[in-house]
């Protein structure tokens, strides 16, 4: 998912109660609302503070949102962000960390670290680049692979892969976004890329979109599907499809019967954990709904976050 934005000076007005606020550079990417849903809501097509944090737990949520925000739009008029309050990488469970520090060049996508049984890690999509962040991620364990879900999230892939001495993966349909990838996925058949980790090509959002499923527990879906808080269900970004919504429906028909996982971990949109049977049921229903979708113009404002 990609939305061009131009720089605007940050708005000077503080938020409710004269404290934290979201400045005018917000691109409505939804990341902050995922991490601090009781403090930040969508208003008039952008994120806005609805109240100030009331306790230490809510302050932690706000700092998580602030250090993930790709435009650094979550601000306080009296002080800058305290680096000591940066929570990333942030554990989602014992095997997956959220990287935070979303990058403007990857359209504010979430990125993840997946721990393997031998203690090594895989990075799925990439956060913003810095050597300090690379050191921080690698401190969790040696990173062997950088798995790109599609072209929009490829910007820093080569740099992170080189820093880690890791293999960079992408599908041939989006190879022009990472022409120096070490491993190129081809066709539409599932590919086992490591013990317990399978790549499922899912052309639709882009020609080279891929899902990565690990241990029948985690699905790193890129922009192919996400959890919508608006509908309370798994959805496709039908209004932001760069290649073909018809192809995406065909991809889902071909693939959902083979997918087993509990955690849906997208690049854009919210995360969700459900029992695998419940997730499988919802995926089948998603495939049925997708068959009814028809091509239309890209419309970011129609996204149902």
Secondary structure, DSSP 8 states (H G I E B T S, - for coil): ---------------GGGS-EE-TT----SHHHHH-TTTEEEETTEEEE-S---SHHHHHHHHHHHHH-TT--EEBTTB---GGG---SEESSSSEEE-----GGGTT---EEEE-TTS-EEEES-----HHHHHHHHTTS-EEEEE--SGGG-TTHHHHHHHHT-EEEEEGGGGGGSTT-SEEE-SSS-EEEETTEEEEE-TTSSTT-EEEEETTTEEEEETS-EEETTTTEEE--TTS-SS-HHHHHHHHHHHGGG---SEEEESSSB-EE--HHHHHHHHHHHHHHHTT-------GGG---
